Amino acid sequence: MILENMSLDYILSMVVAIAIAISVHEFGHAYSAHLLGDDTAKMYGRMTLNPAKHLDPIGLLMMIIFRIGWAKPVPVNPNNFKNYKLGNVLVSLSGAMANIITAIICVIINKHVNMYAINLIASMTMIYNVGFAAFNLLPLPPLDGWGIVSTFIPYKYNEYVYKYESMSSIIFLVLIVTGLVGIFVEPIRDIIFNIVFLFA
């Protein structure tokens, strides 16, 4: 069993951390899209901090096992943005930025508060938010990193983009099963940790 060697307080803090990481990430996407003129996520009830609205079972399992994972993508219609490319990039970045800001808040809490339960939850929340941000910045469909990169790919390469997107599930599986995902995630995660600990 994955959880059998974990203490109850560790498990509870992990559940809280995952719920927070997922909620702030997806709310970040939805709210930034709203500010930029697209209310698609709001209409689908996704502009919320309620984690139940955002959970993806497989992504949740990955977070429990590997501390990296994903949630259900927030529906966004970039055609509603005044500036398509800028809007797409900002909305794609906003989820990771929400995670990084949350991680920084957790570090500041631990800097000024000395209570075991709070410190444990804050530490766990910081770790999962950093991991969630780093993983989602990978340039793989449908992750945020791909949303950023694909914005700048010329239209004439759409055929290749479509082929790449259609293979994303296989690429995901190979990276996770072989453990290669860590090679790509760890450098991003290290950069984010360095930023977060500037506030420690």
N, CA and C atoms as a LAMMPS dump frame, in Angstrom:
ITEM: TIMESTEP
0
ITEM: NUMBER OF ATOMS
600
ITEM: BOX BOUNDS ff ff ff
-5.0000000000000000e+02 5.0000000000000000e+02
-5.0000000000000000e+02 5.0000000000000000e+02
-5.0000000000000000e+02 5.0000000000000000e+02
ITEM: ATOMS id mol type element x y z
1 1 1 N 0.85 -1.202 0
2 1 2 C 0 0 0
3 1 3 C 0.88 1.245 0
4 2 1 N 0.491 2.249 -0.794
5 2 2 C 1.272 3.468 -0.906
6 2 3 C 1.334 4.209 0.422
7 3 1 N 0.221 4.215 1.178
8 3 2 C 0.124 5.041 2.372
9 3 3 C 0.401 4.29 3.668
10 4 1 N 0.71 2.988 3.591
11 4 2 C 0.753 2.183 4.815
12 4 3 C 1.89 2.581 5.761
13 5 1 N 2.99 3.132 5.233
14 5 2 C 4.119 3.488 6.079
15 5 3 C 4.109 4.967 6.466
16 6 1 N 3.024 5.661 6.162
17 6 2 C 2.919 7.076 6.482
18 6 3 C 2.102 7.271 7.745
19 7 1 N 2.492 8.249 8.556
20 7 2 C 1.738 8.57 9.76
21 7 3 C 0.461 9.291 9.378
22 8 1 N -0.498 9.286 10.294
23 8 2 C -1.794 9.908 10.026
24 8 3 C -1.638 11.412 9.776
25 9 1 N -0.792 12.072 10.581
26 9 2 C -0.623 13.513 10.395
27 9 3 C 0.013 13.827 9.04
28 10 1 N 0.917 12.951 8.589
29 10 2 C 1.541 13.133 7.273
30 10 3 C 0.499 12.981 6.162
31 11 1 N -0.342 11.954 6.275
32 11 2 C -1.374 11.709 5.263
33 11 3 C -2.359 12.873 5.194
34 12 1 N -2.809 13.333 6.372
35 12 2 C -3.772 14.438 6.409
36 12 3 C -3.176 15.714 5.825
37 13 1 N -1.925 15.991 6.166
38 13 2 C -1.284 17.197 5.635
39 13 3 C -1.075 17.08 4.13
40 14 1 N -0.821 15.866 3.649
41 14 2 C -0.648 15.639 2.22
42 14 3 C -1.966 15.884 1.478
43 15 1 N -3.063 15.406 2.048
44 15 2 C -4.38 15.615 1.438
45 15 3 C -4.69 17.107 1.344
46 16 1 N -4.434 17.826 2.433
47 16 2 C -4.66 19.279 2.437
48 16 3 C -3.781 19.958 1.399
49 17 1 N -2.515 19.553 1.33
50 17 2 C -1.562 20.157 0.399
51 17 3 C -1.972 19.948 -1.055
52 18 1 N -2.388 18.731 -1.381
53 18 2 C -2.819 18.428 -2.746
54 18 3 C -4.06 19.227 -3.104
55 19 1 N -5.017 19.294 -2.171
56 19 2 C -6.249 20.047 -2.42
57 19 3 C -5.947 21.519 -2.684
58 20 1 N -5.034 22.087 -1.909
59 20 2 C -4.67 23.494 -2.09
60 20 3 C -3.954 23.702 -3.415
61 21 1 N -2.987 22.825 -3.727
62 21 2 C -2.206 22.969 -4.96
63 21 3 C -3.099 22.923 -6.198
64 22 1 N -4.016 21.96 -6.216
65 22 2 C -4.94 21.822 -7.347
66 22 3 C -5.864 23.034 -7.438
67 23 1 N -6.411 23.438 -6.304
68 23 2 C -7.406 24.513 -6.284
69 23 3 C -6.827 25.843 -6.748
70 24 1 N -5.666 26.221 -6.187
71 24 2 C -5.104 27.532 -6.551
72 24 3 C -4.631 27.541 -7.999
73 25 1 N -4.137 26.397 -8.469
74 25 2 C -3.654 26.311 -9.852
75 25 3 C -4.793 26.535 -10.847
76 26 1 N -5.856 25.786 -10.681
77 26 2 C -6.967 25.893 -11.624
78 26 3 C -7.745 27.199 -11.453
79 27 1 N -7.855 27.669 -10.226
80 27 2 C -8.485 28.971 -10.015
81 27 3 C -7.669 30.065 -10.691
82 28 1 N -6.341 29.934 -10.643
83 28 2 C -5.468 30.901 -11.303
84 28 3 C -5.757 30.997 -12.789
85 29 1 N -5.907 29.834 -13.441
86 29 2 C -6.252 29.818 -14.868
87 29 3 C -7.601 30.491 -15.114
88 30 1 N -8.591 30.061 -14.339
89 30 2 C -9.957 30.545 -14.557
90 30 3 C -10.078 32.046 -14.307
91 31 1 N -9.464 32.505 -13.23
92 31 2 C -9.601 33.919 -12.866
93 31 3 C -8.847 34.819 -13.841
94 32 1 N -7.655 34.384 -14.269
95 32 2 C -6.891 35.186 -15.232
96 32 3 C -7.626 35.256 -16.565
97 33 1 N -8.235 34.135 -16.972
98 33 2 C -9.027 34.144 -18.216
99 33 3 C -10.199 35.11 -18.076
100 34 1 N -10.835 35.108 -16.908
101 34 2 C -11.951 36.02 -16.639
102 34 3 C -11.497 37.477 -16.76
103 35 1 N -10.34 37.783 -16.176
104 35 2 C -9.822 39.148 -16.228
105 35 3 C -9.486 39.575 -17.653
106 36 1 N -9.147 38.59 -18.49
107 36 2 C -8.753 38.884 -19.87
108 36 3 C -9.932 38.816 -20.847
109 37 1 N -11.129 38.581 -20.315
110 37 2 C -12.319 38.646 -21.155
111 37 3 C -12.988 37.338 -21.508
112 38 1 N -12.484 36.214 -20.965
113 38 2 C -13.099 34.918 -21.271
114 38 3 C -13.734 34.33 -20.016
115 39 1 N -15.046 34.17 -20.023
116 39 2 C -15.77 33.644 -18.87
117 39 3 C -16.196 32.179 -19.04
118 40 1 N -15.533 31.469 -19.964
119 40 2 C -15.886 30.063 -20.196
120 40 3 C -15.754 29.242 -18.92
121 41 1 N -14.626 29.372 -18.24
122 41 2 C -14.403 28.607 -17.006
123 41 3 C -15.421 28.977 -15.935
124 42 1 N -15.741 30.252 -15.86
125 42 2 C -16.721 30.72 -14.876
126 42 3 C -18.087 30.105 -15.152
127 43 1 N -18.471 30.031 -16.421
128 43 2 C -19.771 29.466 -16.79
129 43 3 C -19.849 27.976 -16.461
130 44 1 N -18.706 27.288 -16.502
131 44 2 C -18.667 25.856 -16.193
132 44 3 C -18.414 25.592 -14.708
133 45 1 N -18.434 26.636 -13.904
134 45 2 C -18.264 26.468 -12.465
135 45 3 C -16.857 26.157 -12.034
136 46 1 N -15.88 26.527 -12.862
137 46 2 C -14.487 26.196 -12.554
138 46 3 C -13.709 27.366 -11.943
139 47 1 N -14.317 28.524 -11.852
140 47 2 C -13.642 29.65 -11.204
141 47 3 C -13.919 29.589 -9.705
142 48 1 N -13.346 28.571 -9.085
143 48 2 C -13.603 28.284 -7.677
144 48 3 C -12.37 27.667 -7.039
145 49 1 N -12.277 27.791 -5.723
146 49 2 C -11.194 27.149 -4.976
147 49 3 C -11.633 25.798 -4.416
148 50 1 N -12.783 25.318 -4.835
149 50 2 C -13.282 24.009 -4.411
150 50 3 C -12.527 22.921 -5.178
151 51 1 N -11.679 22.132 -4.507
152 51 2 C -10.868 21.124 -5.203
153 51 3 C -11.687 20.052 -5.908
154 52 1 N -12.888 19.776 -5.413
155 52 2 C -13.724 18.739 -6.019
156 52 3 C -14.081 19.066 -7.469
157 53 1 N -14.097 20.348 -7.804
158 53 2 C -14.434 20.767 -9.16
159 53 3 C -13.285 20.535 -10.138
160 54 1 N -12.077 20.318 -9.604
161 54 2 C -10.894 20.279 -10.457
162 54 3 C -10.184 18.921 -10.498
163 55 1 N -10.589 17.988 -9.655
164 55 2 C -9.841 16.728 -9.516
165 55 3 C -9.867 15.876 -10.783
166 56 1 N -8.709 15.348 -11.13
167 56 2 C -8.562 14.328 -12.163
168 56 3 C -8.005 13.094 -11.456
169 57 1 N -8.711 11.954 -11.479
170 57 2 C -8.288 10.781 -10.692
171 57 3 C -6.855 10.327 -10.951
172 58 1 N -6.455 10.252 -12.212
173 58 2 C -5.093 9.797 -12.537
174 58 3 C -4.073 10.843 -12.094
175 59 1 N -4.379 12.112 -12.356
176 59 2 C -3.475 13.178 -11.936
177 59 3 C -3.312 13.208 -10.427
178 60 1 N -4.405 12.93 -9.699
179 60 2 C -4.357 12.882 -8.241
180 60 3 C -3.474 11.74 -7.766
181 61 1 N -3.615 10.586 -8.403
182 61 2 C -2.795 9.421 -8.045
183 61 3 C -1.316 9.713 -8.264
184 62 1 N -0.997 10.391 -9.365
185 62 2 C 0.389 10.758 -9.657
186 62 3 C 0.945 11.7 -8.588
187 63 1 N 0.092 12.595 -8.095
188 63 2 C 0.537 13.518 -7.054
189 63 3 C 0.824 12.783 -5.751
190 64 1 N 0.017 11.789 -5.442
191 64 2 C 0.228 11.019 -4.21
192 64 3 C 1.519 10.219 -4.289
193 65 1 N 1.781 9.629 -5.466
194 65 2 C 2.948 8.765 -5.629
195 65 3 C 4.226 9.556 -5.89
196 66 1 N 4.157 10.51 -6.839
197 66 2 C 5.363 11.186 -7.322
198 66 3 C 5.476 12.649 -6.901
199 67 1 N 4.422 13.183 -6.244
200 67 2 C 4.369 14.596 -5.86
201 67 3 C 4.336 15.525 -7.078
202 68 1 N 4.009 14.994 -8.214
203 68 2 C 3.749 15.789 -9.408
204 68 3 C 2.497 15.228 -10.059
205 69 1 N 1.709 16.09 -10.672
206 69 2 C 0.485 15.585 -11.273
207 69 3 C -0.284 16.694 -11.942
208 70 1 N -1.54 16.448 -12.197
209 70 2 C -2.349 17.426 -12.916
210 70 3 C -3.798 17.333 -12.481
211 71 1 N -4.576 18.334 -12.845
212 71 2 C -6.014 18.365 -12.572
213 71 3 C -6.752 18.419 -13.902
214 72 1 N -8.072 18.465 -13.846
215 72 2 C -8.853 18.613 -15.074
216 72 3 C -8.557 19.984 -15.671
217 73 1 N -8.228 20.03 -16.957
218 73 2 C -7.937 21.338 -17.575
219 73 3 C -9.136 22.276 -17.491
220 74 1 N -8.862 23.527 -17.17
221 74 2 C -9.916 24.536 -17.141
222 74 3 C -10.279 24.911 -18.578
223 75 1 N -11.576 24.927 -18.917
224 75 2 C -11.972 25.295 -20.276
225 75 3 C -11.73 26.782 -20.535
226 76 1 N -10.995 27.055 -21.592
227 76 2 C -10.669 28.433 -21.958
228 76 3 C -10.883 28.609 -23.455
229 77 1 N -11.473 29.723 -23.843
230 77 2 C -11.643 30.053 -25.257
231 77 3 C -10.79 31.284 -25.575
232 78 1 N -9.566 31.061 -26.102
233 78 2 C -8.652 32.178 -26.369
234 78 3 C -9.204 33.198 -27.352
235 79 1 N -10.208 32.813 -28.135
236 79 2 C -10.798 33.749 -29.098
237 79 3 C -11.489 34.927 -28.406
238 80 1 N -11.76 34.767 -27.111
239 80 2 C -12.39 35.854 -26.358
240 80 3 C -11.384 36.883 -25.843
241 81 1 N -10.083 36.568 -25.958
242 81 2 C -9.064 37.507 -25.506
243 81 3 C -8.891 38.634 -26.527
244 82 1 N -8.623 39.821 -26.03
245 82 2 C -8.366 40.944 -26.935
246 82 3 C -7.088 40.707 -27.73
247 83 1 N -6.098 40.131 -27.051
248 83 2 C -4.836 39.764 -27.702
249 83 3 C -4.659 38.264 -27.531
250 84 1 N -4.851 37.512 -28.619
251 84 2 C -4.877 36.049 -28.548
252 84 3 C -3.598 35.485 -27.921
253 85 1 N -2.443 35.869 -28.462
254 85 2 C -1.181 35.287 -28
255 85 3 C -0.864 35.689 -26.567
256 86 1 N -0.98 36.959 -26.267
257 86 2 C -0.681 37.428 -24.914
258 86 3 C -1.625 36.791 -23.905
259 87 1 N -2.902 36.75 -24.235
260 87 2 C -3.882 36.144 -23.339
261 87 3 C -3.598 34.679 -23.091
262 88 1 N -3.267 33.947 -24.157
263 88 2 C -2.994 32.518 -24.036
264 88 3 C -1.774 32.259 -23.147
265 89 1 N -0.735 33.061 -23.334
266 89 2 C 0.482 32.904 -22.536
267 89 3 C 0.211 33.236 -21.072
268 90 1 N -0.48 34.336 -20.814
269 90 2 C -0.754 34.749 -19.431
270 90 3 C -1.623 33.736 -18.695
271 91 1 N -2.64 33.226 -19.375
272 91 2 C -3.522 32.232 -18.746
273 91 3 C -2.765 30.927 -18.505
274 92 1 N -1.918 30.546 -19.449
275 92 2 C -1.128 29.321 -19.286
276 92 3 C -0.156 29.442 -18.11
277 93 1 N 0.428 30.623 -17.943
278 93 2 C 1.389 30.844 -16.857
279 93 3 C 0.717 31.021 -15.493
280 94 1 N -0.52 31.467 -15.493
281 94 2 C -1.167 31.873 -14.243
282 94 3 C -1.339 30.735 -13.245
283 95 1 N -1.544 29.518 -13.73
284 95 2 C -1.688 28.383 -12.815
285 95 3 C -0.413 28.138 -12.032
286 96 1 N 0.719 28.07 -12.746
287 96 2 C 2.013 27.863 -12.09
288 96 3 C 2.347 29.035 -11.18
289 97 1 N 2.029 30.255 -11.628
290 97 2 C 2.297 31.432 -10.798
291 97 3 C 1.497 31.385 -9.505
292 98 1 N 0.244 30.921 -9.582
293 98 2 C -0.578 30.788 -8.375
294 98 3 C 0.047 29.78 -7.413
295 99 1 N 0.586 28.681 -7.959
296 99 2 C 1.27 27.685 -7.124
297 99 3 C 2.525 28.263 -6.475
298 100 1 N 3.297 29.016 -7.238
299 100 2 C 4.54 29.591 -6.715
300 100 3 C 4.24 30.609 -5.621
301 101 1 N 3.235 31.448 -5.829
302 101 2 C 2.842 32.428 -4.812
303 101 3 C 2.381 31.719 -3.538
304 102 1 N 1.621 30.64 -3.712
305 102 2 C 1.156 29.858 -2.555
306 102 3 C 2.331 29.245 -1.808
307 103 1 N 3.315 28.726 -2.547
308 103 2 C 4.507 28.148 -1.924
309 103 3 C 5.282 29.21 -1.141
310 104 1 N 5.375 30.413 -1.697
311 104 2 C 6.061 31.512 -1.008
312 104 3 C 5.329 31.869 0.284
313 105 1 N 4.006 31.909 0.233
314 105 2 C 3.207 32.199 1.436
315 105 3 C 3.479 31.149 2.509
316 106 1 N 3.581 29.881 2.088
317 106 2 C 3.848 28.787 3.045
318 106 3 C 5.223 28.949 3.698
319 107 1 N 6.216 29.351 2.922
320 107 2 C 7.554 29.567 3.463
321 107 3 C 7.541 30.712 4.477
322 108 1 N 6.808 31.773 4.16
323 108 2 C 6.709 32.917 5.072
324 108 3 C 5.986 32.511 6.359
325 109 1 N 4.945 31.681 6.232
326 109 2 C 4.236 31.181 7.416
327 109 3 C 5.197 30.411 8.32
328 110 1 N 5.974 29.513 7.737
329 110 2 C 6.914 28.716 8.533
330 110 3 C 8.027 29.567 9.14
331 111 1 N 8.307 30.691 8.517
332 111 2 C 9.34 31.597 9.03
333 111 3 C 8.879 32.291 10.305
334 112 1 N 7.577 32.537 10.406
335 112 2 C 7.055 33.334 11.508
336 112 3 C 6.199 32.558 12.503
337 113 1 N 5.846 31.322 12.178
338 113 2 C 4.997 30.523 13.063
339 113 3 C 5.745 29.27 13.507
340 114 1 N 5.651 28.956 14.792
341 114 2 C 6.309 27.763 15.324
342 114 3 C 5.282 26.857 15.996
343 115 1 N 4.473 26.2 15.151
344 115 2 C 3.483 25.233 15.628
345 115 3 C 3.559 24.017 14.721
346 116 1 N 3.676 22.833 15.313
347 116 2 C 3.933 21.612 14.548
348 116 3 C 2.924 21.396 13.424
349 117 1 N 1.63 21.46 13.735
350 117 2 C 0.595 21.168 12.74
351 117 3 C 0.645 22.163 11.583
352 118 1 N 0.775 23.434 11.918
353 118 2 C 0.821 24.468 10.884
354 118 3 C 2.08 24.329 10.042
355 119 1 N 3.21 24.089 10.702
356 119 2 C 4.476 23.943 9.979
357 119 3 C 4.457 22.739 9.044
358 120 1 N 3.853 21.638 9.504
359 120 2 C 3.778 20.435 8.675
360 120 3 C 2.909 20.682 7.439
361 121 1 N 1.738 21.269 7.642
362 121 2 C 0.83 21.541 6.519
363 121 3 C 1.456 22.545 5.555
364 122 1 N 2.073 23.59 6.1
365 122 2 C 2.699 24.605 5.25
366 122 3 C 3.855 24.016 4.446
367 123 1 N 4.67 23.177 5.089
368 123 2 C 5.796 22.558 4.391
369 123 3 C 5.319 21.634 3.28
370 124 1 N 4.328 20.821 3.594
371 124 2 C 3.793 19.894 2.608
372 124 3 C 3.127 20.658 1.458
373 125 1 N 2.399 21.71 1.799
374 125 2 C 1.734 22.516 0.78
375 125 3 C 2.747 23.189 -0.125
376 126 1 N 3.843 23.662 0.449
377 126 2 C 4.912 24.268 -0.341
378 126 3 C 5.498 23.257 -1.322
379 127 1 N 5.781 22.049 -0.852
380 127 2 C 6.384 21.011 -1.69
381 127 3 C 5.461 20.635 -2.853
382 128 1 N 4.198 20.423 -2.565
383 128 2 C 3.262 20.017 -3.614
384 128 3 C 2.975 21.144 -4.605
385 129 1 N 2.951 22.368 -4.127
386 129 2 C 2.732 23.488 -5.037
387 129 3 C 3.915 23.666 -5.982
388 130 1 N 5.108 23.506 -5.483
389 130 2 C 6.297 23.595 -6.336
390 130 3 C 6.294 22.458 -7.359
391 131 1 N 6.003 21.253 -6.904
392 131 2 C 5.955 20.108 -7.812
393 131 3 C 4.877 20.247 -8.866
394 132 1 N 3.716 20.751 -8.459
395 132 2 C 2.594 20.924 -9.38
396 132 3 C 2.93 21.968 -10.443
397 133 1 N 3.549 23.061 -10.009
398 133 2 C 3.945 24.119 -10.94
399 133 3 C 4.982 23.601 -11.93
400 134 1 N 6.007 22.922 -11.416
401 134 2 C 7.097 22.432 -12.265
402 134 3 C 6.592 21.438 -13.313
403 135 1 N 5.784 20.487 -12.886
404 135 2 C 5.279 19.48 -13.813
405 135 3 C 4.418 20.108 -14.9
406 136 1 N 3.571 21.041 -14.5
407 136 2 C 2.656 21.647 -15.464
408 136 3 C 3.342 22.598 -16.433
409 137 1 N 4.579 22.958 -16.159
410 137 2 C 5.325 23.807 -17.085
411 137 3 C 6.056 23.005 -18.162
412 138 1 N 5.963 21.676 -18.097
413 138 2 C 6.549 20.851 -19.155
414 138 3 C 5.82 21.115 -20.477
415 139 1 N 6.536 21.183 -21.582
416 139 2 C 5.895 21.447 -22.888
417 139 3 C 5.249 20.203 -23.495
418 140 1 N 4.319 19.622 -22.737
419 140 2 C 3.591 18.439 -23.196
420 140 3 C 2.088 18.724 -23.159
421 141 1 N 1.365 18.43 -24.236
422 141 2 C -0.097 18.613 -24.22
423 141 3 C -0.723 17.682 -23.187
424 142 1 N -1.683 18.097 -22.392
425 142 2 C -2.323 19.426 -22.38
426 142 3 C -1.787 20.325 -21.278
427 143 1 N -0.532 20.144 -20.886
428 143 2 C 0.024 20.918 -19.778
429 143 3 C 0.252 22.383 -20.171
430 144 1 N 0.442 23.212 -19.152
431 144 2 C 0.559 24.653 -19.377
432 144 3 C 1.772 25.023 -20.221
433 145 1 N 2.849 24.283 -20.036
434 145 2 C 4.056 24.564 -20.808
435 145 3 C 3.809 24.463 -22.305
436 146 1 N 2.988 23.486 -22.68
437 146 2 C 2.639 23.338 -24.09
438 146 3 C 1.73 24.486 -24.539
439 147 1 N 0.871 24.946 -23.662
440 147 2 C 0.014 26.083 -23.997
441 147 3 C 0.837 27.314 -24.337
442 148 1 N 1.948 27.485 -23.628
443 148 2 C 2.836 28.623 -23.883
444 148 3 C 3.587 28.429 -25.193
445 149 1 N 4.227 27.257 -25.336
446 149 2 C 5.041 26.987 -26.526
447 149 3 C 4.196 26.992 -27.799
448 150 1 N 3.038 26.327 -27.754
449 150 2 C 2.199 26.199 -28.951
450 150 3 C 1.671 27.542 -29.448
451 151 1 N 1.604 28.519 -28.554
452 151 2 C 1.123 29.852 -28.937
453 151 3 C 2.01 30.476 -30.019
454 152 1 N 3.293 30.123 -29.99
455 152 2 C 4.251 30.764 -30.894
456 152 3 C 4.636 29.892 -32.094
457 153 1 N 4.018 28.729 -32.223
458 153 2 C 4.31 27.867 -33.373
459 153 3 C 3.528 28.361 -34.589
460 154 1 N 4.2 28.638 -35.693
461 154 2 C 3.519 29.147 -36.897
462 154 3 C 2.435 28.193 -37.392
463 155 1 N 1.405 28.763 -37.962
464 155 2 C 0.243 28.005 -38.438
465 155 3 C 0.64 26.906 -39.415
466 156 1 N 1.684 27.137 -40.215
467 156 2 C 2.066 26.172 -41.245
468 156 3 C 2.548 24.84 -40.657
469 157 1 N 2.85 24.842 -39.36
470 157 2 C 3.318 23.605 -38.715
471 157 3 C 2.194 22.892 -37.959
472 158 1 N 0.953 23.289 -38.204
473 158 2 C -0.18 22.715 -37.48
474 158 3 C -0.285 21.199 -37.617
475 159 1 N 0.093 20.688 -38.777
476 159 2 C 0.018 19.241 -38.993
477 159 3 C 0.926 18.506 -38.006
478 160 1 N 2.124 19.052 -37.802
479 160 2 C 3.076 18.431 -36.875
480 160 3 C 2.621 18.622 -35.433
481 161 1 N 2.024 19.771 -35.164
482 161 2 C 1.495 20.037 -33.827
483 161 3 C 0.406 19.035 -33.486
484 162 1 N -0.475 18.783 -34.429
485 162 2 C -1.573 17.833 -34.222
486 162 3 C -1.021 16.429 -33.945
487 163 1 N 0.004 16.018 -34.713
488 163 2 C 0.593 14.691 -34.515
489 163 3 C 1.226 14.582 -33.126
490 164 1 N 1.905 15.646 -32.722
491 164 2 C 2.535 15.672 -31.405
492 164 3 C 1.486 15.585 -30.302
493 165 1 N 0.419 16.357 -30.448
494 165 2 C -0.645 16.347 -29.449
495 165 3 C -1.337 14.992 -29.374
496 166 1 N -1.474 14.328 -30.519
497 166 2 C -2.137 13.025 -30.537
498 166 3 C -1.29 11.942 -29.871
499 167 1 N 0.01 12.181 -29.762
500 167 2 C 0.921 11.212 -29.137
501 167 3 C 1.186 11.517 -27.668
502 168 1 N 0.567 12.573 -27.142
503 168 2 C 0.903 13.044 -25.801
504 168 3 C 0.664 11.993 -24.715
505 169 1 N -0.4 11.213 -24.847
506 169 2 C -0.702 10.184 -23.834
507 169 3 C 0.395 9.134 -23.777
508 170 1 N 0.882 8.723 -24.95
509 170 2 C 1.959 7.73 -25.017
510 170 3 C 3.238 8.302 -24.422
511 171 1 N 3.541 9.56 -24.756
512 171 2 C 4.743 10.212 -24.235
513 171 3 C 4.672 10.306 -22.717
514 172 1 N 3.504 10.687 -22.189
515 172 2 C 3.281 10.747 -20.75
516 172 3 C 3.597 9.408 -20.096
517 173 1 N 3.011 8.356 -20.653
518 173 2 C 3.167 7.01 -20.096
519 173 3 C 4.626 6.585 -20.073
520 174 1 N 5.318 6.804 -21.174
521 174 2 C 6.731 6.428 -21.269
522 174 3 C 7.573 7.189 -20.252
523 175 1 N 7.351 8.486 -20.14
524 175 2 C 8.125 9.31 -19.213
525 175 3 C 7.914 8.884 -17.766
526 176 1 N 6.671 8.564 -17.42
527 176 2 C 6.358 8.2 -16.033
528 176 3 C 6.846 6.788 -15.711
529 177 1 N 6.59 5.826 -16.604
530 177 2 C 6.988 4.435 -16.364
531 177 3 C 8.504 4.289 -16.296
532 178 1 N 9.222 4.995 -17.162
533 178 2 C 10.684 4.894 -17.207
534 178 3 C 11.365 5.78 -16.166
535 179 1 N 10.6 6.692 -15.564
536 179 2 C 11.185 7.611 -14.596
537 179 3 C 11.876 8.801 -15.232
538 180 1 N 11.829 8.878 -16.557
539 180 2 C 12.487 9.978 -17.26
540 180 3 C 11.846 11.328 -16.971
541 181 1 N 10.607 11.303 -16.502
542 181 2 C 9.918 12.563 -16.22
543 181 3 C 10.704 13.417 -15.23
544 182 1 N 11.395 12.734 -14.298
545 182 2 C 12.182 13.459 -13.304
546 182 3 C 13.311 14.266 -13.913
547 183 1 N 13.892 13.763 -14.997
548 183 2 C 14.989 14.456 -15.666
549 183 3 C 14.54 15.826 -16.16
550 184 1 N 13.298 15.895 -16.613
551 184 2 C 12.778 17.149 -17.162
552 184 3 C 12.155 18.037 -16.088
553 185 1 N 11.551 17.403 -15.073
554 185 2 C 10.873 18.181 -14.033
555 185 3 C 11.853 18.781 -13.029
556 186 1 N 12.878 18.025 -12.65
557 186 2 C 13.765 18.455 -11.565
558 186 3 C 14.452 19.792 -11.811
559 187 1 N 14.967 20.082 -13.014
560 187 2 C 15.583 21.402 -13.221
561 187 3 C 14.591 22.549 -13.028
562 188 1 N 13.353 22.347 -13.503
563 188 2 C 12.32 23.376 -13.323
564 188 3 C 11.975 23.509 -11.849
565 189 1 N 11.855 22.369 -11.181
566 189 2 C 11.518 22.369 -9.753
567 189 3 C 12.612 23.052 -8.931
568 190 1 N 13.873 22.808 -9.294
569 190 2 C 14.984 23.427 -8.565
570 190 3 C 14.963 24.945 -8.697
571 191 1 N 14.66 25.432 -9.901
572 191 2 C 14.582 26.877 -10.124
573 191 3 C 13.476 27.485 -9.266
574 192 1 N 12.325 26.803 -9.237
575 192 2 C 11.195 27.314 -8.447
576 192 3 C 11.513 27.286 -6.959
577 193 1 N 12.152 26.2 -6.494
578 193 2 C 12.551 26.13 -5.085
579 193 3 C 13.487 27.278 -4.732
580 194 1 N 14.43 27.575 -5.617
581 194 2 C 15.368 28.677 -5.355
582 194 3 C 14.641 30.01 -5.235
583 195 1 N 13.618 30.203 -6.058
584 195 2 C 12.829 31.438 -5.982
585 195 3 C 12.049 31.486 -4.67
586 196 1 N 11.402 30.365 -4.351
587 196 2 C 10.565 30.299 -3.146
588 196 3 C 11.39 30.542 -1.88
589 197 1 N 12.588 29.948 -1.814
590 197 2 C 13.391 30.044 -0.587
591 197 3 C 14.102 31.382 -0.446
592 198 1 N 13.949 32.246 -1.432
593 198 2 C 14.43 33.631 -1.262
594 198 3 C 13.639 34.332 -0.167
595 199 1 N 12.44 33.8 0.135
596 199 2 C 11.561 34.407 1.131
597 199 3 C 11.645 33.715 2.489
598 200 1 N 12.514 32.714 2.596
599 200 2 C 12.633 31.962 3.856
600 200 3 C 13.423 32.737 4.903
